Amino acid sequence: RAGMGSSYWLVSLPLEGGSADRTWRILQDKTTQDNDLSVNCKFSLPELRVGTLDSLLALSDDLVKVNTLVEAVAQKIQRQVLELASADPQVNRELTVDGVSADRYLTAFTWDEAKHPARRPLRETVDKLQEGVAKVDDEFKVKTSEYATVKSQLNGLARKAAGSLATRDLGELVQGSDLVDTENLTTLCVAVPKFNQKDWLENYETLAQFVVPRSSR
C-alpha cells in the first residue's frame, strides 16, 4: 500500500534463492525499513494448477475480459451505494467484502479453499469467479429495479398526501360513520378550498332541491 490513502499495488516477484521468506525480507528492507515507501502486506495464494504455457496464454487473454466485468460491476454497486448515501445520511457509505472493509479484505486476504479448491484447474477457477460476479450483477439489477419501483410508489403516495383533497385518498379523512346511504338520504363528499369555505357554508343548501339544511360537516 503506497502512502496514507487507499492506493494498492499488487506485486508478484521472482523468488530470491528459491525462498519466499527471503524475498519478503528483501522487499521489506528496500521499501519499508530503508526508504519508508510503503506498507507491505502478504497476499497469500496457494499453489494453483496453472497447466501448460499455451493454456496460460489463452487464459491471460480471457482475464482481461473478466477483469473488465468485475470492475464494471464493482463500480456500479459503488455508485448506487454513494447515491443512496447522499440521499439518506443513515445509509452506510462504506463498501464491504464478505462483511469486512475493502482495506481489511486486501491487507488480510486469505484464499477460500472451500469455494475455490487449489487442485481445481485454473481455467475452472476463473470460470467460477466469472459466474459468481455475473450472479451478483443479476441480483443487483433485480434489487435496483425493486428499489426504483418502491421509491416511485412512495413518491406517489407522498404527492397524494401533500396534494389537494381532489387527488388525495379520503380513506384517512372520511370515516364510515360520516357516510349515510339509505333510500331517502345519500352523503356526497365535496372538496372545497379553504378560502371558499365561507361561500360553501352560505350557499350549499341551495345547490340542489333536496339538500338537508345544516348537514355540511
DOKEBA-650238 format. One record per residue (C-alpha): x, y, z; residue in three letters. Coordinates in steps of 0.05 Angstrom, whole numbers, padded with zeros to 5 digits, always signed. Layout:
BEGIN
XYZALA;...
//
This chain:
BEGIN
+00000+00000+00000ARG;+00030+00067-00021ALA;+00022+00129+00022GLY;-00035+00141+00070MET;-00093+00133+00021GLY;-00126+00070-00004SER;-00079+00061-00063SER;-00053-00010-00073TYR;-00002-00044-00117TRP;-00007-00119-00127LEU;+00065-00141-00140VAL;+00090-00210-00160SER;+00164-00222-00150LEU;+00213-00277-00170PRO;+00239-00317-00111LEU;+00308-00298-00087GLU;+00346-00362-00078GLY;+00281-00401-00084GLY;+00257-00375-00016SER;+00192-00336-00007ALA;+00214-00313+00062ASP;+00280-00286+00036ARG;+00244-00249-00020THR;+00196-00219+00031TRP;+00253-00195+00075ARG;+00288-00161+00017ILE;+00223-00127-00003LEU;+00212-00102+00068GLN;+00284-00077+00072ASP;+00281-00039+00006LYS;+00211-00008+00012THR;+00196-00003+00086THR;+00257-00001+00131GLN;+00306+00036+00086ASP;+00260+00084+00050ASN;+00192+00083+00083ASP;+00160+00080+00014LEU;+00102+00034+00031SER;+00067-00012+00080VAL;+00071-00083+00053ASN;+00022-00139+00065CYS;+00028-00211+00042LYS;-00023-00233-00009PHE;-00023-00307+00006SER;-00041-00354-00051LEU;-00038-00430-00054PRO;-00001-00470-00107GLU;-00050-00468-00164LEU;-00056-00516-00223ARG;-00030-00470-00277VAL;-00029-00521-00334GLY;+00011-00512-00397THR;+00041-00448-00425LEU;-00010-00447-00482ASP;-00068-00452-00433SER;-00038-00396-00391LEU;-00031-00351-00452LEU;-00103-00365-00472ALA;-00127-00353-00401LEU;-00087-00288-00398SER;-00128-00260-00456ASP;-00194-00281-00422ASP;-00173-00250-00356LEU;-00176-00181-00390VAL;-00250-00192-00403LYS;-00262-00220-00334VAL;-00226-00161-00302ASN;-00269-00112-00342THR;-00332-00147-00318LEU;-00311-00148-00245VAL;-00290-00075-00246GLU;-00355-00053-00281ALA;-00399-00090-00230VAL;-00359-00063-00171ALA;-00363+00009-00196GLN;-00438+00001-00210LYS;-00450-00022-00139ILE;-00406+00034-00111GLN;-00444+00087-00150ARG;-00511+00061-00124GLN;-00487+00060-00052VAL;-00460+00131-00057LEU;-00524+00154-00089GLU;-00565+00124-00033LEU;-00519+00152+00020ALA;-00524+00222-00009SER;-00600+00218-00007ALA;-00603+00186+00063ASP;-00549+00201+00115PRO;-00567+00137+00152GLN;-00542+00094+00095VAL;-00471+00069+00108ASN;-00424+00094+00053ARG;-00370+00042+00068GLU;-00368-00016+00020LEU;-00352-00084+00049THR;-00328-00151+00021VAL;-00353-00212+00058ASP;-00372-00168+00116GLY;-00305-00132+00124VAL;-00279-00067+00095SER;-00244-00068+00028ALA;-00179-00046+00061ASP;-00183-00103+00111ARG;-00201-00154+00058TYR;-00140-00135+00016LEU;-00089-00129+00072THR;-00111-00193+00107ALA;-00130-00233+00045PHE;-00137-00309+00052THR;-00154-00357-00004TRP;-00222-00390+00003ASP;-00202-00463-00006GLU;-00273-00488+00005ALA;-00301-00445-00051LYS;-00242-00449-00098HIS;-00200-00512-00087PRO;-00127-00503-00107ALA;-00128-00571-00141ARG;-00181-00548-00190ARG;-00154-00527-00258PRO;-00142-00452-00263LEU;-00190-00445-00321ARG;-00247-00474-00279GLU;-00229-00427-00222THR;-00233-00366-00268VAL;-00299-00391-00297ASP;-00327-00399-00226LYS;-00305-00329-00208LEU;-00337-00301-00271GLN;-00402-00338-00257GLU;-00403-00311-00186GLY;-00394-00239-00209VAL;-00447-00247-00263ALA;-00495-00274-00210LYS;-00480-00214-00165VAL;-00494-00168-00225ASP;-00561-00202-00239ASP;-00582-00197-00166GLU;-00560-00124-00164PHE;-00604-00108-00225LYS;-00664-00142-00192VAL;-00653-00104-00126LYS;-00643-00038-00163THR;-00707-00049-00202SER;-00746-00066-00138GLU;-00717-00005-00103TYR;-00737+00041-00161ALA;-00808+00013-00160THR;-00816+00022-00085VAL;-00786+00092-00089LYS;-00834+00111-00144SER;-00893+00085-00104GLN;-00870+00123-00042LEU;-00862+00187-00081ASN;-00931+00178-00110GLY;-00961+00168-00040LEU;-00923+00229-00015ALA;-00950+00272-00072ARG;-01021+00248-00058LYS;-01013+00261+00017ALA;-00987+00331+00004ALA;-01036+00347-00052GLY;-01106+00374-00050SER;-01168+00334-00029LEU;-01185+00327-00103ALA;-01126+00278-00112THR;-01115+00250-00042ARG;-01144+00185-00015ASP;-01201+00205+00030LEU;-01200+00140+00069GLY;-01160+00171+00125GLU;-01204+00233+00129LEU;-01274+00205+00120VAL;-01299+00152+00169GLN;-01354+00102+00157GLY;-01397+00137+00209SER;-01394+00200+00167ASP;-01430+00168+00108LEU;-01504+00157+00101VAL;-01533+00115+00045ASP;-01607+00099+00053THR;-01668+00100+00009GLU;-01680+00174+00025ASN;-01611+00201+00043LEU;-01543+00197+00009THR;-01479+00230+00032THR;-01438+00267-00021LEU;-01364+00284-00010CYS;-01343+00352-00037VAL;-01273+00381-00035ALA;-01276+00456-00020VAL;-01215+00502-00018PRO;-01205+00535+00050LYS;-01214+00604+00022PHE;-01282+00584-00006ASN;-01306+00551+00058GLN;-01350+00611+00078LYS;-01383+00614+00010ASP;-01396+00540+00012TRP;-01430+00542+00080LEU;-01473+00601+00058GLU;-01495+00570-00008ASN;-01490+00494-00008TYR;-01563+00486+00015GLU;-01586+00520-00050THR;-01545+00477-00097LEU;-01600+00424-00103ALA;-01672+00416-00084GLN;-01666+00363-00031PHE;-01603+00384+00007VAL;-01611+00374+00082VAL;-01602+00441+00118PRO;-01540+00448+00162ARG;-01516+00379+00141SER;-01446+00401+00118SER;-01391+00377+00164ARG;
//
